[in-house]
Amino acid sequence: MLHECCVNIIEFLSSSSIKIQSVVKKFIFLLTLAFVSTSIFSQKEKELKLNKETNLIEATYYHDNGQISQKGTFNLERKLHGDWISFNDSGEKVSEGIYDKGIRTGKWIFWNDGVIKEVEFDNNVIASVIDREGKSPIVTKD
């Protein structure tokens, strides 16, 4: 049953205009993105502070080694809102972007092994992925 399903998917991809390489790259990128996103809530140490001027909760999460893991803000409904930055356990930036009431929006930047990707989000869905060095589209929504 699983084998038959896989064969059907491969046949569909082969017969359609979708390039398998682009699909695989998008899948790997989405897995990385999911890992970074879920790490926001897996941190043990955190600092939360209400900014009375912006009416946003400023949050800083830490890795076990004391390095900052995530920095950003929540609205009073506790939805991610505003700029968010993620760091690896060595303190190097791995992602940066903007949330609007819990929804990823606009351009996000991801750093991974010296490769920089610009990801454009439209209503929390990836609209395009661009290799920043070559400025060539890797994946687009169309």
Secondary structure, 3 states (H helix, E strand, C coil): CHHHHHHHHHHHHHHCCCCHHHHHHHHHHHHHHHHHHHHHHCCCEEEEEEECCCCEEEEEEECCCCCEEEEEEECCCCCEEEEEEEECCCCCEEEEEEEECCEEEEEEEEEECCEEEEEEEECCEEEEEEECCCCEEEEECC
